[in-house]
């Protein structure tokens, strides 16, 4: 059972995670900067690079949710492991998740990375379709978090962590092709998608599948995840990352894009999953598609990317608290039942727009 939760990182998503969890748990928020907002939960500063001091603060809680950029998550995971408490994060970084999986072999609490939108919710949705088939052929997962009214050639605004987006574009993506697990270059595999009469592009990005490649290894011919963007985005990002060699200067690229493409209030999230295979002796294709828009929570409107991400990790926390999932070890997103997810106090925010 979970009673007291620490939320580390009070940015756009982290603050909403803390606000939502505070409805059902005792929440304390931590951030590296002075806390200017008057939140409904208690908050204070923390320096996670001072590990012993951070450990002394976090060990008093039953669980910790890391809403920090991917490169800091492993520190929080190690502290949670040392303290014997539950751990949750939103990471898309494959290397971080692999390290957390190693920690989970001896963890006293649950280790649940990848609890956001993608990886996270998309894996739960995709596996819900997978379970309807006796034999699989193809699994395609697609997510787009976009400005509703794009401007400029990139057609993008950084409503999500620029560091996380850049990492997804630079690191290789794991897929299954012709029945074999392999890695492919992100920003490749370009395809055209038509959503409600409007044309988009989709391409490989790293981390969106979570642990699905391992789970479905030997059971499917094709499995991949692609990010949805407005046409022309991938080509321009390849120019910045590869031709200008900014892949070796992530901080410089992050600064450029943060200044050039600030957040917007009006955004949209597209979630699409398709599975082909056999049900009995007949070949079928089943699909899931929903559009998610900004939503009002407690009198304040939140961006689609913020509430979809925040309510996703909060739903997982609630399921662990209720004993619906195991109480220790590594929690894969595909082990979470979609109906259970939507039945939580936080799943209602998804159901509101379904």
C-alpha positions as CSV (number, residue, x, y, z in Angstrom):
1,X,0.0,0.0,0.0
2,X,1.2,3.5,-0.9
3,X,0.5,6.5,1.4
4,X,3.3,9.0,1.1
5,X,4.7,9.9,-2.4
6,X,7.6,12.1,-3.4
7,X,7.4,13.7,-6.9
8,X,10.8,14.9,-8.1
9,X,10.8,17.5,-10.8
10,X,8.0,20.1,-10.8
11,X,8.0,21.2,-14.4
12,X,4.9,21.4,-16.6
13,X,4.1,17.6,-16.3
14,X,5.7,17.0,-12.9
15,X,3.6,19.7,-11.1
16,X,0.4,18.2,-12.6
17,X,1.5,14.7,-11.5
18,X,1.8,16.0,-8.0
19,X,-1.5,17.8,-8.1
20,X,-3.3,14.7,-9.3
21,X,-1.7,12.3,-6.9
22,X,-2.3,14.7,-4.0
23,X,-6.1,13.9,-4.5
24,X,-5.5,10.4,-3.2
25,X,-2.1,10.4,-1.5
26,X,0.1,12.5,0.7
27,X,2.4,14.2,-1.8
28,X,5.6,16.1,-1.3
29,X,7.1,17.8,-4.4
30,X,10.8,18.3,-4.9
31,X,12.6,20.5,-7.4
32,X,16.2,21.8,-7.9
33,X,14.9,25.4,-8.1
34,X,13.0,27.5,-5.6
35,X,9.3,26.7,-5.6
36,X,7.5,29.9,-6.7
37,X,4.0,28.4,-7.1
38,X,1.6,27.9,-4.2
39,X,0.7,24.3,-4.8
40,X,-1.9,22.3,-2.9
41,X,0.9,19.9,-1.7
42,X,4.0,20.5,0.3
43,X,7.2,21.2,-1.6
44,X,10.9,21.9,-1.1
45,X,14.2,21.9,-2.9
46,X,16.5,18.9,-3.6
47,X,19.9,18.4,-5.1
48,X,20.0,14.9,-6.5
49,X,23.7,15.2,-7.2
50,X,24.1,15.2,-3.5
51,X,23.1,11.5,-3.2
52,X,23.3,11.0,0.5
53,X,21.3,14.1,1.3
54,X,18.8,13.1,-1.4
55,X,18.5,9.6,0.0
56,X,17.8,11.0,3.5
57,X,14.9,13.0,2.1
58,X,13.4,10.3,-0.2
59,X,13.7,7.3,2.1
60,X,10.9,8.6,4.2
61,X,8.4,8.0,1.4
62,X,6.6,4.8,0.2
63,X,7.2,5.7,-3.5
64,X,8.9,8.2,-5.7
65,X,7.9,9.5,-9.1
66,X,10.7,11.0,-11.2
67,X,9.6,13.7,-13.6
68,X,13.1,14.7,-14.4
69,X,14.9,14.7,-17.8
70,X,15.9,11.2,-18.8
71,X,19.6,11.6,-17.9
72,X,18.8,12.1,-14.2
73,X,16.3,9.2,-13.7
74,X,18.9,6.5,-13.0
75,X,20.0,8.5,-9.9
76,X,16.5,8.6,-8.5
77,X,16.0,4.9,-9.4
78,X,19.2,3.9,-7.5
79,X,18.1,5.9,-4.5
80,X,14.6,4.3,-4.6
81,X,16.3,0.8,-4.8
82,X,18.6,1.6,-1.9
83,X,15.6,2.8,0.2
84,X,13.4,-0.1,-0.8
85,X,10.6,2.0,-2.1
86,X,8.5,2.0,-5.2
87,X,9.8,3.8,-8.3
88,X,8.0,5.3,-11.3
89,X,9.2,7.5,-14.2
90,X,8.3,8.8,-17.6
91,X,11.6,8.0,-19.4
92,X,11.9,7.2,-23.1
93,X,15.6,6.4,-22.8
94,X,16.3,2.7,-23.5
95,X,19.7,2.6,-21.6
96,X,18.1,4.1,-18.5
97,X,15.3,1.5,-18.6
98,X,17.8,-1.3,-19.1
99,X,19.7,-0.2,-16.0
100,X,16.4,0.0,-14.0
101,X,15.6,-3.5,-15.1
102,X,18.9,-4.7,-13.6
103,X,18.0,-3.0,-10.3
104,X,14.6,-4.6,-10.3
105,X,16.1,-8.1,-9.8
106,X,16.8,-7.2,-6.2
107,X,14.3,-4.4,-5.5
108,X,12.0,-4.5,-2.5
109,X,9.4,-2.3,-4.3
110,X,8.1,-2.0,-7.9
111,X,10.4,-0.5,-10.5
112,X,8.1,1.0,-13.2
113,X,9.8,3.2,-15.8
114,X,8.3,4.3,-19.1
115,X,4.9,5.2,-17.5
116,X,4.1,8.2,-19.7
117,X,2.4,8.5,-23.1
118,X,5.0,6.8,-25.4
119,X,6.3,4.6,-23.9
120,X,3.5,4.0,-21.6
121,X,-0.1,4.4,-22.6
122,X,0.5,3.4,-26.2
123,X,2.0,0.1,-25.1
124,X,-1.0,-0.6,-22.9
125,X,-3.4,0.2,-25.8
126,X,-1.3,-1.8,-28.3
127,X,-1.1,-4.9,-26.1
128,X,-4.8,-4.8,-25.5
129,X,-5.3,-5.3,-29.2
130,X,-2.6,-8.0,-29.3
131,X,-4.5,-10.1,-26.7
132,X,-7.4,-10.4,-29.1
133,X,-5.4,-12.5,-31.6
134,X,-4.4,-16.2,-31.6
135,X,-1.4,-15.5,-33.9
136,X,0.2,-12.2,-34.8
137,X,1.6,-10.8,-38.0
138,X,2.1,-7.0,-37.6
139,X,1.9,-4.5,-34.7
140,X,2.2,-0.8,-35.5
141,X,2.1,1.9,-32.8
142,X,2.0,5.6,-33.6
143,X,1.8,8.7,-31.4
144,X,1.9,12.4,-32.2
145,X,2.0,15.3,-29.7
146,X,1.7,18.4,-31.9
147,X,0.6,22.0,-32.0
148,X,-2.9,22.2,-33.3
149,X,-1.9,25.2,-35.5
150,X,1.6,24.6,-36.7
151,X,3.9,27.4,-37.9
152,X,7.2,27.5,-39.6
153,X,8.9,24.7,-41.5
154,X,9.3,22.4,-38.5
155,X,5.6,22.6,-37.7
156,X,6.4,21.9,-34.0
157,X,6.4,23.4,-30.5
158,X,8.3,22.0,-27.5
159,X,5.4,21.4,-25.1
160,X,7.4,18.4,-23.9
161,X,11.0,18.2,-22.6
162,X,13.3,19.3,-25.5
163,X,16.0,17.0,-24.0
164,X,13.7,14.0,-24.2
165,X,12.6,14.8,-27.8
166,X,16.2,15.2,-29.0
167,X,17.2,12.0,-27.3
168,X,14.4,10.1,-29.1
169,X,15.6,11.5,-32.4
170,X,19.3,10.7,-31.9
171,X,19.3,7.3,-30.2
172,X,18.5,4.2,-32.3
173,X,15.0,2.6,-32.3
174,X,14.4,-1.0,-31.5
175,X,12.0,-2.9,-33.9
176,X,11.2,-6.3,-35.1
177,X,11.5,-6.8,-38.9
178,X,11.0,-10.2,-40.6
179,X,10.7,-11.8,-37.2
180,X,14.1,-10.5,-36.0
181,X,14.9,-7.9,-33.3
182,X,17.1,-5.2,-34.6
183,X,18.0,-1.5,-34.2
184,X,17.3,1.1,-36.9
185,X,18.2,4.8,-37.1
186,X,15.7,7.2,-35.7
187,X,14.1,9.8,-38.1
188,X,14.1,7.1,-40.8
189,X,11.4,4.7,-42.0
190,X,9.4,7.7,-43.2
191,X,5.7,7.1,-44.1
192,X,2.7,9.2,-44.9
193,X,-0.4,9.1,-42.6
194,X,-3.8,10.6,-43.3
195,X,-5.7,11.6,-40.1
196,X,-9.2,12.9,-40.6
197,X,-8.4,14.2,-44.0
198,X,-5.1,15.9,-43.1
199,X,-1.7,14.6,-44.2
200,X,1.1,13.8,-41.6
201,X,4.4,12.0,-41.6
202,X,5.6,9.3,-39.2
203,X,9.1,8.0,-38.6
204,X,11.1,5.8,-36.2
205,X,12.0,7.3,-32.9
206,X,13.8,5.7,-29.9
207,X,12.1,4.2,-26.8
208,X,8.4,4.3,-27.8
209,X,8.0,0.5,-27.6
210,X,9.2,0.1,-24.1
211,X,9.8,-3.6,-23.5
212,X,7.4,-4.8,-26.3
213,X,10.2,-6.1,-28.5
214,X,11.3,-8.4,-25.8
215,X,7.8,-9.5,-24.9
216,X,6.8,-10.2,-28.5
217,X,10.1,-11.6,-29.7
218,X,9.4,-14.7,-31.8
219,X,5.7,-14.0,-31.9
220,X,5.4,-11.3,-34.6
221,X,6.8,-10.6,-38.0
222,X,6.8,-6.8,-37.8
223,X,6.7,-4.5,-34.7
224,X,7.6,-0.8,-34.7
225,X,6.8,2.5,-33.2
226,X,6.8,5.8,-35.1
227,X,6.3,9.4,-34.1
228,X,3.7,11.5,-36.0
229,X,4.7,15.0,-37.2
230,X,3.6,17.5,-39.8
231,X,5.2,16.9,-43.2
232,X,8.9,18.0,-43.6
233,X,9.8,17.8,-39.9
234,X,12.0,14.7,-40.2
235,X,14.0,16.0,-43.1
236,X,14.8,19.3,-41.2
237,X,15.7,17.4,-38.0
238,X,18.1,15.1,-39.9
239,X,19.7,18.3,-41.3
240,X,20.3,19.7,-37.8
241,X,21.3,16.5,-36.2
242,X,23.3,14.7,-38.9
243,X,24.5,17.3,-41.4
244,X,25.3,20.0,-38.9
245,X,26.6,17.3,-36.5
246,X,24.6,18.7,-33.6
247,X,24.1,15.1,-32.4
248,X,27.4,15.6,-30.7
249,X,26.3,18.9,-29.1
250,X,22.9,18.0,-27.5
251,X,22.9,21.0,-25.2
252,X,23.5,23.4,-28.1
253,X,20.7,21.8,-30.1
254,X,18.4,21.9,-27.1
255,X,19.0,25.6,-26.6
256,X,18.4,26.4,-30.3
257,X,15.1,24.6,-30.4
258,X,13.9,25.8,-27.0
259,X,14.3,29.4,-28.1
260,X,13.0,28.9,-31.7
261,X,9.9,26.8,-30.8
262,X,8.4,27.7,-27.5
263,X,5.4,25.9,-26.0
264,X,1.8,26.6,-27.2
265,X,-1.4,26.2,-25.2
266,X,-3.4,24.7,-28.1
267,X,-2.0,21.2,-28.8
268,X,-3.3,17.8,-29.8
269,X,-2.2,14.2,-29.1
270,X,-2.9,11.4,-31.6
271,X,-2.8,7.8,-30.4
272,X,-3.0,5.1,-33.1
273,X,-2.4,1.4,-32.8
274,X,-3.0,-1.4,-35.4
275,X,-2.6,-5.1,-35.1
276,X,-2.9,-7.7,-37.8
277,X,-3.1,-11.4,-37.2
278,X,-5.3,-14.5,-37.1
279,X,-8.3,-15.0,-34.9
280,X,-9.0,-18.7,-35.3
281,X,-8.2,-19.4,-39.0
282,X,-9.2,-15.9,-40.3
283,X,-6.9,-13.0,-40.9
284,X,-8.1,-9.7,-39.3
285,X,-6.8,-6.1,-38.6
286,X,-7.9,-4.3,-35.5
287,X,-7.2,-0.6,-34.9
288,X,-7.4,1.9,-32.1
289,X,-7.4,5.7,-32.7
290,X,-8.2,8.6,-30.5
291,X,-7.5,12.3,-30.6
292,X,-6.9,14.0,-27.2
293,X,-7.2,17.8,-26.7
294,X,-6.4,20.2,-23.8
295,X,-8.6,19.5,-20.8
296,X,-9.8,21.4,-17.8
297,X,-8.8,20.0,-14.4
298,X,-9.8,21.7,-11.2
299,X,-10.6,24.9,-13.0
300,X,-7.4,25.1,-14.9
301,X,-6.8,24.0,-18.5
302,X,-3.9,21.7,-19.2
303,X,-2.2,20.9,-22.5
304,X,-3.1,17.5,-24.1
305,X,0.5,16.3,-23.7
306,X,0.6,17.3,-20.1
307,X,-2.6,15.6,-18.9
308,X,-2.2,12.5,-21.0
309,X,1.4,12.0,-19.6
310,X,0.5,12.9,-16.0
311,X,-2.7,10.8,-15.8
312,X,-0.9,7.9,-17.3
313,X,1.8,7.6,-14.6
314,X,-0.8,8.5,-11.9
315,X,-2.9,5.6,-13.1
316,X,0.0,3.2,-12.8
317,X,0.7,4.4,-9.3
318,X,-2.9,3.8,-8.3
319,X,-2.9,0.2,-9.7
320,X,0.3,-0.6,-7.7
321,X,-1.3,0.9,-4.6
322,X,-4.5,-1.2,-5.1
323,X,-2.5,-4.4,-5.6
324,X,-3.7,-4.9,-9.2
325,X,0.0,-5.3,-10.3
326,X,2.9,-7.1,-8.6
327,X,4.3,-5.3,-5.5
328,X,8.0,-5.6,-6.5
329,X,10.2,-6.2,-9.5
330,X,10.0,-4.7,-13.0
331,X,6.6,-3.6,-14.2
332,X,6.2,-3.7,-18.0
333,X,3.5,-1.5,-19.4
334,X,2.0,-4.3,-21.5
335,X,1.4,-6.2,-18.2
336,X,-1.2,-3.5,-17.4
337,X,-4.8,-4.2,-18.5
338,X,-6.3,-1.3,-20.5
339,X,-9.7,-1.7,-18.7
340,X,-7.9,-1.6,-15.3
341,X,-6.0,1.5,-16.4
342,X,-9.1,3.4,-17.5
343,X,-10.9,2.4,-14.3
344,X,-8.5,4.3,-12.1
345,X,-9.2,7.8,-10.6
346,X,-6.9,9.2,-13.3
347,X,-8.0,7.1,-16.2
348,X,-11.2,9.2,-16.2
349,X,-9.3,12.0,-18.0
350,X,-8.7,9.6,-20.9
351,X,-12.3,8.4,-20.8
352,X,-13.6,12.0,-20.8
353,X,-12.3,12.3,-24.4
354,X,-13.1,8.7,-25.6
